[in-house]
Amino acid sequence: MKKFFTRRLVVRLFWGLGALVFAFLLYAWRSPIPPIDAPAAETFDAAAVRRGAQLAALGDCATCHTAPGGETFAGGRAVETPFGTIYSTNITPDTPTGIGRWSQVAFQRAIREGVDREGDHLYPAFPYDHFTLVNDEDSAALYAYIMTRQPVRAQTPDNHLAFPFNMRFMMAGWKLLFLHSGPYEPDTQRDAQWNRGAYLANGIGHCGACHTPRNGLGAEIAAQHFGGGEAEGWRAYAINADSKSLEAWNAEDLHMYLSKGWHDRHGDAHGPMAAVAQNLSSLPDEDVKAIASYVASVMGKRSSPPASAGAGKTALDGAPSNDTGAAIYAATCASCHDGTRALPFGGVKLMLSTAVTGESSTNLINVILDGLHAPEGTAGAIMPGFSTTLTDGQLESLVAYIRSNLGAQPPWTGVENTVREARSRDRD
Amino acid sequence: MIELRVNGQSHNVSADPDTPLLYVLRDELQLNAAKFGCGLGQCGSCTVLVDGAPTLSCVTPIMLLEGRQITTVEGLGTAEDPGPMQRAFIEEQSAQCGYCIPGMMMRAQALLQRNPRATDAEIRAYLEPNLCRCGTHMRILRAVKRAAAMMTGPDASPSTHTPVPASAQPDTSETDGDSQRDRRHSEKRERPER
């Protein structure tokens, strides 16, 4: 009796499970969209192509869809995720290897729903959870711009993802849980500029992809919008009320920082943000102003402004927290960071930098080791790196000194590990 | 007193610990190959090797360098017996004004010591931090390729991978000629900084 019951249960479970899997597969299935002949460049409106170029810059499309040293938009850049390595795809209008046979409908489905022309689900390393907000007009402009680029033949390398993440249909489940489809719903309590900024920043600009923390399944935690995250070995600072910047940001300062890549009371954009600022510099001023106005309002009044004990002090005042760090700072850093040259030609006063007052030592250590480099072919801040001269011990002393004497903040924990990780990422 | 090991020789240096290495090399040790360009670590003309890695000596205080191996152009060979990097730069006649050349040679040396089979693209990328205002980049690139061929070829000299200790420190003929000019240049550049 007992055995029979067990067997029946097993059979029922088997069918139940089978039905569930079948239902999920049915739910996950997306139809292919028929291929088209690559549309001729003259069929696109020139104004749409121009606007598409600006939107593609705001979306940092080329930043991810270009391999180091590779052709623009030809893909192949490795994106490291906690689940494995994903390679960005070739989005030039090449027919066999790019998106030359994609119709506008297929393109729009890809950016808004994360499904490619053939009907396969895309991984959210491609931020369709943001692009879902992009409206029809902007989507058409992006398509016009992308389809009028030079086709480049470049096969995208295969992703290296662990089971079960290598099964694309699983992404349907991810989307069920975490994708909140557009379009953008304007906040009627706010003015048009704010709404424009929110639409651009949360949509194509996908600021939260780096600046919002992610959960165990790699989805942004909506309740901690702009609460700070990680990006390519860098800390993307909190840009909400938790910002640790000594000087509170306002819309005007953000506008300057975003369009120039530096601000004299905040410092230089570095790491992945340097490319973002570089991209934003090609946008019309109204767009950047709108983004600045929106982000400034999210930052609002801060929940816990950092102690301002460091304000107005130069680094060389007061008793140093450790003599080695103080001596290295005075001999190596002070001539630029405590000098009289203003930004962007001199260094920022370090107490003003979120890299010093912020929640993580990562960025300060990265910059001390590698310095700052102007992106190729552009003007930008330059700082020499000190990876070849500072030993780990010297670097830790220097970081401790800068944090406590200039930032007037309690010591960071785990600096030793952060140094080790930064060294292991060391280029060349 | 700080002990500095330069080109295989030990020196007890009386300069303050916060003195940039470049000043000690030029003013105390009379090693005039490394040049004062910008003084801000932005042009690369002061590049030397520290433990084999390219380092901007104008922004590196000597307090960080105790026990480290420092190499300058003088350590790559002498005027009488130039090393492969020096020979290559002479044979390609890479210098126009010559001011950036010692820094270029040292950064290229660092690359080739680690990877003597560096590709053109790797050489370009690696030399990117060093500026040349005369525009002799193509000759510099050819010289580095030539040096690489000498280092990997059958006639590779033993000084290829381990820089020889320069004994009496005569400047290479190349840097000798412009040392007067260097001094004027660095004085001129230093004043407005103060």
Contacts between the chains, C-beta under 8 A, distances in Angstrom:
chain1	res1	chain2	res2	distance
A	69	B	121	6.6
A	69	B	125	7.9
A	327	B	17	7.1
A	327	B	18	7.1
A	327	B	63	6.4
A	328	B	61	7.6
A	328	B	63	7.2
A	328	B	64	7.1
A	330	B	18	6.3
A	331	B	17	7.0
A	331	B	18	3.4
A	331	B	61	3.6
A	331	B	63	6.1
A	332	B	59	6.7
A	332	B	60	7.4
A	332	B	61	5.7
A	332	B	64	7.4
A	335	B	59	7.8
A	336	B	40	6.9
A	371	B	41	7.7
A	373	B	129	7.7
A	376	B	128	7.8
A	382	B	42	5.1
A	383	B	41	7.5
A	384	B	40	7.7
A	384	B	41	3.0
A	384	B	42	7.0
A	384	B	56	5.0
A	384	B	59	5.4
A	386	B	60	7.7
A	387	B	53	7.8
A	388	B	50	5.5
A	388	B	51	7.3
A	388	B	53	3.7
A	388	B	54	6.8
A	388	B	55	4.7
A	389	B	50	5.8
A	389	B	55	5.6
A	389	B	60	5.1
A	389	B	64	4.8
A	389	B	65	7.0
A	389	B	68	7.9
A	390	B	64	6.4
A	391	B	64	7.9
A	394	B	64	6.4
A	428	B	126	7.1
